[in-house]
Amino acid sequence: MRNLAEKWTVAPDWQAAVIEAPGLTIRTVTGLNQILVSGDLDAWARVSGLNGAGVGAFGVVQGDSYAARLARDRLLAVSTAPFAVTAGWHAEGFAVTAISAGLHVFEAEGTAIDAFVARGTTLDPRQAGASAALSFAGISAIVYRHEDRLRIHVDRGLAAYLWTWMETAAGNMSAG
């Protein structure tokens, strides 16, 4: 029988994997709790205590708990600690879906972040957008800045593809 696994890139050891190029370091971020919130985001903010607006593309977040805006009525909430709000429908008018296992998070840092972003999207990384959901490296991603670093959330099934793309982009940046 034909071995179809040979067609796919082997996923790296995410705990140890690092891409390094002049002015750029990329690695996986683990241990984050991620939930999708849909519906009345003002009600979510009152119940959760987090900012219901969230940041858009290339917007800057600070701290251990924050939100990225995905659409008019949807956001991705991220925290290093578990959320107090449970998954499911809430009578206040919003729904919460646990998605930590579904999204892989990469973090890029260094002086070459803007050049790296320019290879992945046509958006200006110096201009925050309304939505953090965008096309990056040809796939759907959630992109924002966490303090001075760039964070990229992608569907877990696309993480190996994006890693390969990022290795190539970093190599091309090194080559000039």
C-alpha positions as CSV (number, residue, x, y, z in Angstrom):
1,M,0.0,0.0,0.0
2,R,1.2,3.5,-0.8
3,N,2.5,5.5,2.1
4,L,0.8,8.9,1.8
5,A,2.6,10.2,4.9
6,E,5.6,10.8,2.6
7,K,3.8,13.7,1.0
8,W,3.6,15.8,4.1
9,T,6.2,17.8,5.9
10,V,7.1,16.3,9.3
11,A,6.1,18.7,12.1
12,P,9.1,20.0,14.1
13,D,9.6,19.5,17.8
14,W,7.6,22.6,18.6
15,Q,9.2,22.9,22.1
16,A,12.7,23.2,20.7
17,A,12.1,24.6,17.2
18,V,13.6,28.0,16.5
19,I,14.1,29.9,13.3
20,E,16.9,32.5,13.5
21,A,18.0,35.0,10.9
22,P,19.7,38.4,11.2
23,G,17.3,40.6,13.2
24,L,14.6,37.8,13.5
25,T,13.8,35.0,15.8
26,I,10.7,32.8,15.5
27,R,9.4,30.2,17.9
28,T,6.3,28.6,19.2
29,V,4.4,29.9,22.2
30,T,2.8,27.3,24.4
31,G,0.6,27.4,27.5
32,L,-1.9,29.9,26.2
33,N,-5.6,29.6,26.8
34,Q,-7.6,30.6,23.7
35,I,-11.3,31.1,23.3
36,L,-13.5,32.5,20.6
37,V,-16.2,34.9,21.8
38,S,-19.2,35.5,19.5
39,G,-22.2,37.9,20.0
40,D,-22.5,40.8,22.3
41,L,-18.9,41.7,23.0
42,D,-19.9,44.5,25.4
43,A,-21.7,41.9,27.5
44,W,-18.6,39.7,27.3
45,A,-16.4,42.6,28.5
46,R,-18.7,43.1,31.5
47,V,-18.7,39.4,32.5
48,S,-15.1,38.7,31.8
49,G,-13.4,41.9,32.8
50,L,-11.4,42.0,29.6
51,N,-11.6,44.7,27.0
52,G,-14.4,43.8,24.6
53,A,-13.0,45.8,21.7
54,G,-9.8,43.8,21.1
55,V,-7.0,44.8,18.8
56,G,-6.9,44.5,15.1
57,A,-4.1,43.5,12.7
58,F,-0.7,44.7,14.0
59,G,-2.4,46.3,17.1
60,V,-0.5,46.1,20.3
61,V,-1.6,44.2,23.4
62,Q,0.0,44.1,26.8
63,G,-0.1,41.7,29.7
64,D,-1.2,38.1,30.4
65,S,-4.9,38.5,29.2
66,Y,-6.0,40.3,26.1
67,A,-8.3,40.0,23.0
68,A,-7.8,40.3,19.3
69,R,-10.8,41.4,17.1
70,L,-11.8,39.1,14.4
71,A,-15.1,40.6,13.2
72,R,-17.7,43.0,14.3
73,D,-19.2,40.5,16.7
74,R,-16.2,38.0,17.2
75,L,-12.9,38.0,19.0
76,L,-10.2,35.7,20.2
77,A,-9.4,36.0,23.9
78,V,-6.0,34.9,25.0
79,S,-4.7,34.3,28.5
80,T,-1.9,32.6,30.3
81,A,-4.5,31.6,33.0
82,P,-7.7,29.7,32.5
83,F,-10.7,31.9,31.8
84,A,-13.4,32.2,34.5
85,V,-16.2,32.3,31.8
86,T,-17.3,28.9,30.8
87,A,-17.7,27.6,27.3
88,G,-21.2,27.7,25.8
89,W,-24.1,30.1,25.4
90,H,-24.5,32.9,28.0
91,A,-27.9,34.6,28.6
92,E,-26.1,38.0,28.4
93,G,-26.0,37.5,24.6
94,F,-22.6,35.9,23.8
95,A,-21.2,32.4,23.2
96,V,-17.7,31.1,24.2
97,T,-15.9,28.4,22.4
98,A,-12.7,26.8,23.7
99,I,-10.2,26.7,20.9
100,S,-6.8,26.3,22.5
101,A,-6.2,22.9,20.9
102,G,-7.2,24.2,17.5
103,L,-4.8,27.1,17.1
104,H,-1.0,27.0,17.1
105,V,0.7,30.2,18.1
106,F,4.0,31.5,16.7
107,E,6.0,34.5,18.0
108,A,8.5,36.6,16.1
109,E,10.9,39.1,17.5
110,G,13.7,41.3,16.4
111,T,14.4,44.3,14.2
112,A,13.4,42.6,11.0
113,I,9.8,41.9,11.9
114,D,8.5,44.5,9.4
115,A,10.5,43.0,6.6
116,F,9.3,39.5,7.6
117,V,5.6,40.8,7.6
118,A,6.1,42.3,4.2
119,R,6.9,38.8,2.8
120,G,3.6,37.5,4.3
121,T,1.0,40.1,3.6
122,T,0.5,43.3,1.6
123,L,-0.8,45.1,4.7
124,D,1.3,47.8,6.3
125,P,2.6,46.5,9.6
126,R,2.9,50.1,11.0
127,Q,-0.8,50.6,10.6
128,A,-3.2,48.8,12.9
129,G,-6.2,47.3,11.2
130,A,-9.8,46.8,12.4
131,S,-9.5,43.0,12.3
132,A,-6.6,40.8,13.4
133,A,-7.8,38.1,11.0
134,L,-6.0,38.3,7.7
135,S,-4.3,36.4,5.0
136,F,-0.7,35.7,5.9
137,A,1.7,33.6,3.8
138,G,-1.4,32.5,1.8
139,I,-3.4,31.2,4.8
140,S,-5.9,32.6,7.3
141,A,-4.2,33.8,10.4
142,I,-4.7,36.1,13.4
143,V,-1.8,38.6,13.6
144,Y,-1.1,41.2,16.3
145,R,1.7,42.5,18.4
146,H,2.2,41.3,22.0
147,E,4.3,44.0,23.5
148,D,7.3,44.2,21.1
149,R,6.8,40.8,19.5
150,L,4.6,39.7,16.6
151,R,2.1,36.8,17.4
152,I,0.6,34.7,14.7
153,H,-2.2,32.2,15.4
154,V,-3.0,29.6,12.7
155,D,-5.1,26.5,12.5
156,R,-3.0,23.7,14.1
157,G,-3.2,21.7,10.9
158,L,-1.5,24.5,9.0
159,A,1.4,25.0,11.5
160,A,3.9,22.8,9.7
161,Y,3.1,24.6,6.4
162,L,3.6,28.0,8.0
163,W,6.8,26.9,9.7
164,T,8.2,25.8,6.4
165,W,7.2,29.1,4.8
166,M,8.8,31.0,7.7
167,E,12.0,29.1,7.4
168,T,12.1,29.9,3.6
169,A,11.2,33.6,4.2
170,A,13.9,33.9,6.9
171,G,16.5,32.2,4.7
172,N,15.6,34.6,1.8
173,M,16.0,37.6,4.2
174,S,19.4,36.3,5.2
175,A,20.5,35.9,1.6
176,G,19.5,39.5,0.9
